[in-house]
Amino acid sequence: MYDVIILGAGPAGISASLYTKRANKSTLIIYSGESELCKAEKIDNYYGFENGISGKELYNTGIKQAKNLDIEVINEEVIKVEIDNNFFRVITNNNEYNAKSLILAIGAKKNTLNIDGIKKLEGKGVSYCAICDGFFYKNKNVVVIGNGNYAISETNDLINVANKITILTNGEKAPEFRANNVDIVTKNIKEIRGESRVQEVCFQDNSIIKTDGVFIAQGTAGSVELAKKLGIIMKNDKIVVDENMQTNIKGIFACGDCTGGLLQVSKSVYEGAKAGVSIIEYLNFNNKK
Ligand SMILES: Cc1cc2nc3c(=O)[nH]c(=O)nc-3n(C[C@H](O)[C@H](O)[C@H](O)COP(=O)(O)OP(=O)(O)OC[C@H]3O[C@@H](n4cnc5c(N)ncnc54)[C@H](O)[C@@H]3O)c2cc1C
């Protein structure tokens, strides 16, 4: 049981960890590969680098800085977070970890796909959260778009609810996953069709499958998907926090790009520091140490 698990190793997550670790709170950082920062060729507008610094270098240096402080930093994909009696269970592609508190610092990436019809039918049969919306498809036929660990996790959340689930990999490799009511189709998708609601998926070869719902689970779970599943209040796909970076769920804090506003390193570092300090107070107040 960790005092705090921090999801994300970008400027927000690493900054938060520097405070929690120095306050002697057991801290685990989980991140999944690179961050948005790695796409920045050069950061010229952040304090302290007279010649600027590449985004990738800043990201990797942040992770090294945390490791040098003996903070546990692991590279695993977070698939799900569950709340269990005021504690939090983080489920990754490899393991499960428990903590008394959680900081979401997983950036602003939204799990969206550039396929015709998706935008138009969002909320009309296109969903981003199986655990939130799955019940509406009781005994119906649905598709899950994706082929990774996250798509399998979403499929598992639908297995005992839907009549039939078809995993659409959209041209990607089929996952090694088998279940009685699950089919896998690897063809490229052309369009999601329907008037007032989703009705069918049309493939590039013009073949069609009828469906009642489409669940998007391409790639990894982002802040929007994880937050929605936890019942965290969002506004325009950004996590709503108070002045202490606390969400509406006790013990869950958020910082950085996932809370919206100025999407910059400096704002992420500030919010990370604030979340770290707030969580120390939270843990002390709740006498959980
Ligand atoms: C092209 C580009 C150029 C930019 N240029 C600048 C600039 O010049 N100056 C500036 O200040 N800002 C710039 N930015 C913005 C800056 O990169 C972000 O504001 C900053 O990185 C946000 O930090 P963060 O910690 O909130 O999130 P991120 O840096 O996005 O970190 C998110 C972390 O969450 C992890 N994660 C995500 N999903 C999962 C999951 N399912 N499981 C486990 N881990 C997960 C990622 O691996 C990563 O470690 C630029 C951004 C881009 C894209």
The ligand as an ORCA input file, in Angstrom:
! r2SCAN-3c Opt
* xyz 0 1
  C       4.525     19.708    -30.167
  C       4.452     20.296    -28.769
  C       5.269     21.374    -28.441
  C       5.203     21.925    -27.166
  N       6.027     22.991    -26.861
  C       6.003     23.533    -25.633
  C       6.864     24.621    -25.287
  O       7.637     25.107    -26.112
  N       6.817     25.094    -24.020
  C       5.989     24.579    -23.062
  O       5.997     25.059    -21.937
  N       5.153     23.551    -23.364
  C       5.139     23.008    -24.621
  N       4.303     21.960    -24.916
  C       3.327     21.501    -23.900
  C       3.958     20.579    -22.843
  O       4.585     19.495    -23.478
  C       2.869     20.111    -21.885
  O       2.186     21.229    -21.365
  C       3.418     19.281    -20.742
  O       4.181     18.191    -21.219
  C       2.286     18.765    -19.863
  O       2.818     18.042    -18.813
  P       1.957     16.917    -18.063
  O       2.862     16.366    -17.026
  O       0.646     17.476    -17.670
  O       1.604     15.805    -19.178
  P       2.533     15.036    -20.175
  O       3.869     15.653    -20.340
  O       1.704     14.809    -21.401
  O       2.785     13.622    -19.438
  C       1.786     12.649    -19.356
  C       2.336     11.403    -18.682
  O       1.256     10.463    -18.498
  C       1.655      9.183    -18.959
  N       0.455      8.426    -19.359
  C      -0.545      8.807    -20.198
  N      -1.474      7.818    -20.298
  C      -1.040      6.806    -19.507
  C      -1.536      5.512    -19.187
  N      -2.684      5.025    -19.682
  N      -0.810      4.734    -18.341
  C       0.360      5.189    -17.792
  N       0.866      6.413    -18.061
  C       0.184      7.189    -18.908
  C       2.645      9.479    -20.102
  O       3.484      8.374    -20.344
  C       3.402     10.665    -19.497
  O       4.407     10.195    -18.628
  C       4.341     21.381    -26.188
  C       3.532     20.292    -26.516
  C       3.595     19.739    -27.791
  C       2.717     18.559    -28.126
*
